[in-house]
Amino acid sequence: MSVTVKMLVDRIKLDIVYGNEEILSKEITTADISRPGLEMTGYFDYYSPERIQLLGMKEWSYLTKMTPHNRYQVLAEMFRPETPAIIIARNLEIPEEMHRAAKEKGVAVLQSHVPTSRLSGEMSWYLDSCLAERTSVHGVLMDIYGMGVLIQGDSGIGKSETGLELVKRGHRLVADDRVDVFAKDEETLWGEPAEILRHLLEIRGVGIIDIMSLYGASAVKDSSQVQLAIYLENFESGKVFDRLGNGNEEIELSGVKIPRIRIPVKTGRNVSVVIEAAAMNYRAKQMGFDATRTFENRLTQLISQNEESTND
């Protein structure tokens, strides 16, 4: 996914001080944001012009103490054709030399009332999400009680139908058929739909249905963290499934590992209710409530009592 300066302006709600349509259509190629320090002194040996340049109170104060000539020389060196934009935080006054350098080099000048650290965080979050490398996986991504659950399984096993049933039970559809996943950081996996499939669900025999039109805006979500994977597979006699919930199967997507639960599917089994319960049980485990451990403790206690009775 590519991000332009105009997209950043609209998302972060920045004010455009200078920039025409061509300048604002310039692509941002990296999520890294630079706060120029040594560059203010004229040292540009390791300068990264392809980054967004963010100026806060410290940078602005240093600039204002320079002579107009030196200030223009530094800014003219900082503004290069590959520089997406320079952003001034805290609605600080923009020097005339900055306007001049921006017009000469064709670089957008943007402004925000937001404090520098907060502004940097908001931009980094947005750019990291948009520019992260994506991997497409087959499945249905649902938001169940605020937790992202990726439902996978063999073709024709009923993933989309299960997703529809979960929507009817009050949960939200994020993506059907193709889920684009990316690593937000080393431990966080995020998922979103392909644009052409946004809010759509394919049901065999019915066709494509628009979940937002049929069930309302509360039935869909544009993206979600992926915290749990559910794999649906046909029930077969003799196949072993986890019955106590002490299995630790994981899958790795975009370099991030998430737990996976295998659920057998057979006629008469309400899979959507089982998935709902699996999601709640996983959340309970994350909060320290482990039903499997409770059962094992009770079993150990019962065995111990029986041994004492036998010895008596």
N, C-alpha and C positions, 0 to 999 in steps of 0.2 A: 504494500500500500504506500502510495506517495503522499506527501504532505506539502502544501504550498504555504507561503507566508499568509495569504488571505485566509486559509483554513485555520491557521493558528490565531489570527486576529479575531475571527468569529468565535472560536471555541473559548479563548481566554479573555475575550472582551477587551481588546487593546484599542487604544485610540491611534489613528493614523495621522502622524504629523507630516510625513512626506512619503509619497509612493503612488505611482500610477498603476494602471491595470497590468502592464507588463512587469513592473517591478514586484507587484504583489503576487504574481503568478510564479515567481521564482521558487524552485523546489528546495525543501530542507532535506538534506541527505544524512544528517546525523542527529541523534538525540542529545549529544553532548552540548552543554551550554558553557560558554566561557565568560568569566568575569575578568577583564583585562587588568593586570596589575603592573608587571614589569614593562608591558607594552606602553604604558603611560610615560615611561622614562625614555622611550625610544628603542627598547630592546625587543626585536622582532625575530630573533633567530629560531625560536620554537613556537611561533605564532600559528594558530589554526584558523585560517580565514573562513573555512567552510562552516564553522560553528556560528550559532546565534551569539551575539555579543550583548551581555547584560550589564548595565551600569547602575550601581546603587549609590548610596550616600557617600561612601568612601571614594569611589572612582570619580564621582561628580565633584566632590570637594577638591580633589587633587587637580582636576581639569580647570576649575575656576581660579586656582592660584597660579596657573601658567600664563605666560604672555600670550596675546592673541596669535602671534606668529607661530610660537611653539605648539600651541593648542591645535592650530590648523595642520601643522606638519604631522603631528601624531595621529590625528583623526584621518587625514588623507592617506596615511600608511595603513591604518586599521581598516578603512573601507575599501574593499576589493570586489571585483566582479562576482566572485564566488561566495561572498558574504551574504547570507539570506536577509539579515536585518540587524539593526542595533536597537535595543530596547532600554528605555529610561524608566526606572521604577520611581514610586513615591510622587509622581507628577512634578519631578524636579525640572527647573527651567532649562531649556535646551539652548546651548550657546549658538551664536550665529555661525561660527566656524563649522559646527556640525551640520547645519543646514547646507552650507556651501559644499562641504566634502561629499555629503549624501547625493546632492544633485549632480556633481561632477562624476561620481563613481556609479551612480544608479543603484543605491542601496536604500532600502526602506528604513525610515525612522519611526519607531512606535513608542507609545507612552502608556504607563499604567499608574493608577493610584495605589496599587497594592504594594506592601512592603517587599523588599528585594528577596529575602529568603523564601517567603511564601510564594511569590511569583515564580521563582526558580523551580520550586517543588511542583507547582501546578503544570508548568511547561514540560518538565521532565517526565511527569506521569503521562501526560498526553502524547508526547513524542515517543516515549518508550513503547507505549501501547500501539501506536500507529506504525512505527518503523521496525518493530520486532519481526524476525523471520517467522513466517507462518507455516504450519503443517496441516494438511487437510486429512481428517479422519472420517470414516463412515460411521454414522450413528445419529442419535437424537440427544440433544442437550436440553435438560429441563432444570428449572429453578424450583426445587422442592423445599419448602420451609426456609427459603433464603440460602439454600445450599445447592451448588451446581453439581448435577448428577448426569454423567455421560452414559447413555444406554446404548450398548452395542450387542451384536449377535449375528447369527447367520441370516442370509437374505431370505425374506419371506416369513421370518419367525414372529413378526408382529411388533416391531419396535415403534413404528409410527402410530399404530393403533393403541399401543400402550401409552404413548405420549398424548394422544387425544383423550384417553380416559383420565390421565393425570390432569390435563387442562380442565376437564369437567369436574374434577375434584378440587379445583381451586388453585392449582399450581400453574407455573408460567412456562411457555415454550420459548427457548432461546434459538435453537437451530434444529432443522430436520434434514436427514440424508447426508449432508456434508457439513461438518463442523470444522472451522478454521481455528486451530489452537496455537498459542504462542506463550513463551515463558515471560512472565512479567518480571520475575527475578529468579534466583536459583531455586526457590521453594514454592513459587506461586505460578500456577498454570491458569491461563485465561482462554475462554472460548467465545466465538461469535459466529453468526451465520454468514454464508456467502451472500453478497448483496442481492443477487437474483432470486434467492430463496428466502429472504427475510420475511418472517411472519407467516410463511406458507408451510403446509403439511400435506404430504401425499398419502392418500389412503387407497389401497388397491380396491378396484370396483367402484370407487366414488370419484377418484381423480384428485386434482389439486384443490385444497380448500384454504381460504384466508382466515386464519385463526383470529386476527385482530378484528376483522369485519363481523365474524360470527359470534365471538365471545367477548369482544371489547378490549380496550387498551390494557386492562389489568391482567389479561391472559398471556401477554407476550413481554419479552425483555430483550434488549438489544445485545447484551453481552453478559457474561457471568464467569466467575471463578469456577474452575473445574476441580472439585474436591474428592469425588468418588466416581468410580466406574462400575457399571453393572453389566455383566455379560449374560445374555439370555441364550440358553441352549436346550435343544430338545431332550426331554427326559427319556432315558433308555435304561432298561433293567440291567443291573450290573454296573452301571456307571457310578462312580463315587462322587458324592457332593459333601461339602462341609455341613455338618449337622449341629455342631456346637458353637460355631462362630469364632473358633480360635485359629482359623487359617490366616496367613499373612501374605496373600498373593498381591503383587503389585504390577503395574504396567508403567512404562516410561514413554512420555510424550514430550517432544521438544526439550529433552534433557531433564524433565521434572518427573519424579515418581509419584504416583497416586495409588491408593489401595483399590483393588478390584474384587468384586463379589460375583460368583457364578450362581445364577438362579435357574433351576430346571423349569421348563415350560411343558405343560401337558393340558389336555382338555379338562375344563372345569376349574382350573386354577386361576384365581384373580391376580394376575401378575402386577397390575398397577398398585394394588393394596400391599403386596409383598415388597415392591420397590419403595413405597412410601415408608413402610416399617423399617426397611433396611437403612434408609436415609436417617430416620429418627434414631435408630439404634447406633449408627455410626456417630451421629452428633453427641449422643449420650456418652459414648466411649471417650470422645474428645473432652468431655466435661468431667471425666473420671468415674462415670457410672457404667461398669462393665458387667452385664448380665451373665456372661460366660464365667467370669471369675467368681461371681456370687454363687453360681451353681457348683463350680468346682470346690469352693470353700465348704458349701453345705454337704457335698458328697464326701469330702475328706472328714468332716465332722461326724457324719453318719457312720462311716466306716470305723472311725475311732470309737464311737459309742458301741457299735456291734462287737468290736474286739474286746472292749471292757466287759460287756455282758457275757461274752463267751468265757472269758477268764474267770468271771465270778462263778 
